[in-house]
Amino acid sequence: MQTAKQTQEPTADQLENRRAVNPDVEVINLDTPLMMGNQEITEVEVRKPNALALQGLKIADLIQGDVTSVLTLLPKVTTPTLTRAQVQQLDPCDIAQFGAVFITFLQPKSTRAALLQQQ
């Protein structure tokens, strides 16, 4: 018999520990889960994009929250790797969450550290 995997919101301490271990990775809990085959995806890990992932995009567009830029970047920096079709079906709330993470990643380390301390 298979049991359903229960997903639980991470505590503030768990989030802080995750960031301390690797500040270049954020986990997004999706408001609207995605399907990957028969598997429901409820959270997505996002890595800080490198120059290759940003190629062809304008950083200013990402900072301004341009939806096309956010959707273009997502398949390059997510685990599990989201497909273009999955990205196009994201809930607007989830797109905003991803955009906010990208804005944070594009800040200098000193600014990012200050932002994380405020949370």
C-alpha positions as CSV (number, residue, x, y, z in Angstrom):
1,M,0.0,0.0,0.0
2,Q,1.3,3.4,-0.9
3,T,0.9,6.3,1.4
4,A,0.6,9.9,0.2
5,K,3.6,12.0,0.9
6,Q,2.6,14.9,3.2
7,T,4.3,18.2,2.4
8,Q,4.8,20.4,5.3
9,E,5.8,24.1,5.3
10,P,9.4,24.5,6.4
11,T,9.9,26.3,9.7
12,A,11.7,29.6,9.9
13,D,14.7,27.9,11.4
14,Q,14.7,25.3,8.5
15,L,14.6,28.1,5.9
16,E,17.4,30.0,7.6
17,N,19.5,26.9,7.8
18,R,18.9,26.2,4.1
19,R,20.0,29.7,3.2
20,A,23.1,29.4,5.4
21,V,24.1,26.1,3.7
22,N,23.6,27.5,0.2
23,P,22.5,31.1,-0.2
24,D,22.4,30.6,-4.0
25,V,19.5,28.2,-3.8
26,E,15.9,29.0,-2.8
27,V,12.9,26.7,-2.5
28,I,9.6,27.9,-3.8
29,N,6.4,26.3,-2.5
30,L,4.0,26.5,-5.3
31,D,0.5,27.9,-4.7
32,T,-0.8,25.7,-7.6
33,P,1.1,22.4,-7.9
34,L,2.3,21.2,-11.3
35,M,2.1,17.7,-12.7
36,M,5.1,15.9,-14.0
37,G,3.7,12.6,-15.3
38,N,1.9,11.1,-12.4
39,Q,3.9,13.1,-9.8
40,E,2.6,16.3,-8.3
41,I,5.2,19.0,-7.9
42,T,4.5,21.2,-4.9
43,E,7.9,22.8,-4.5
44,V,10.7,23.8,-6.9
45,E,14.3,24.5,-6.1
46,V,15.7,27.6,-7.9
47,R,19.5,28.1,-8.4
48,K,21.1,31.5,-8.8
49,P,21.5,31.9,-12.6
50,N,25.0,32.1,-14.0
51,A,26.0,34.0,-17.1
52,L,25.2,31.1,-19.5
53,A,21.6,30.9,-18.1
54,L,21.2,34.6,-18.5
55,Q,22.4,34.7,-22.1
56,G,19.8,36.3,-24.3
57,L,18.0,38.0,-21.5
58,K,18.2,41.5,-20.2
59,I,18.9,41.7,-16.5
60,A,16.9,44.9,-16.3
61,D,13.9,42.9,-17.6
62,L,14.3,40.4,-14.8
63,I,14.6,43.1,-12.2
64,Q,11.4,44.7,-13.5
65,G,9.6,41.4,-13.2
66,D,9.1,40.8,-16.9
67,V,7.1,37.6,-17.2
68,T,8.6,36.5,-20.5
69,S,12.1,36.8,-19.0
70,V,11.1,34.9,-15.8
71,L,9.5,32.1,-17.8
72,T,12.5,31.9,-20.2
73,L,14.9,31.6,-17.3
74,L,13.0,29.0,-15.2
75,P,13.8,25.8,-17.2
76,K,17.5,26.7,-16.9
77,V,17.7,27.0,-13.1
78,T,15.1,24.7,-11.5
79,T,15.1,21.3,-9.9
80,P,13.1,19.4,-11.0
81,T,13.8,20.9,-14.4
82,L,10.5,22.5,-15.5
83,T,9.6,22.1,-19.1
84,R,8.4,25.1,-21.2
85,A,4.9,23.7,-21.2
86,Q,4.9,23.5,-17.4
87,V,6.3,27.0,-17.0
88,Q,3.6,28.3,-19.3
89,Q,0.9,26.9,-17.0
90,L,2.3,28.4,-13.8
91,D,-0.1,30.3,-11.6
92,P,0.6,34.1,-11.6
93,C,1.3,34.0,-7.8
94,D,4.0,31.4,-8.5
95,I,5.5,33.4,-11.3
96,A,5.7,36.4,-8.9
97,Q,7.5,34.2,-6.3
98,F,10.0,33.1,-8.9
99,G,10.5,36.7,-10.1
100,A,11.1,37.9,-6.5
101,V,13.8,35.2,-6.1
102,F,15.5,36.3,-9.3
103,I,15.5,39.9,-8.1
104,T,17.1,38.8,-4.8
105,F,19.7,36.7,-6.6
106,L,20.7,39.6,-8.8
107,Q,21.5,41.8,-5.8
108,P,25.1,42.2,-4.4
109,K,25.9,39.8,-1.6
110,S,25.8,42.6,1.0
111,T,22.3,43.6,0.0
112,R,21.1,39.9,-0.1
113,A,22.5,39.4,3.4
114,A,20.7,42.4,4.7
115,L,17.4,41.2,3.0
116,L,17.8,37.8,4.6
117,Q,18.3,39.2,8.0
118,Q,15.0,41.2,7.7
119,Q,13.0,38.0,7.0
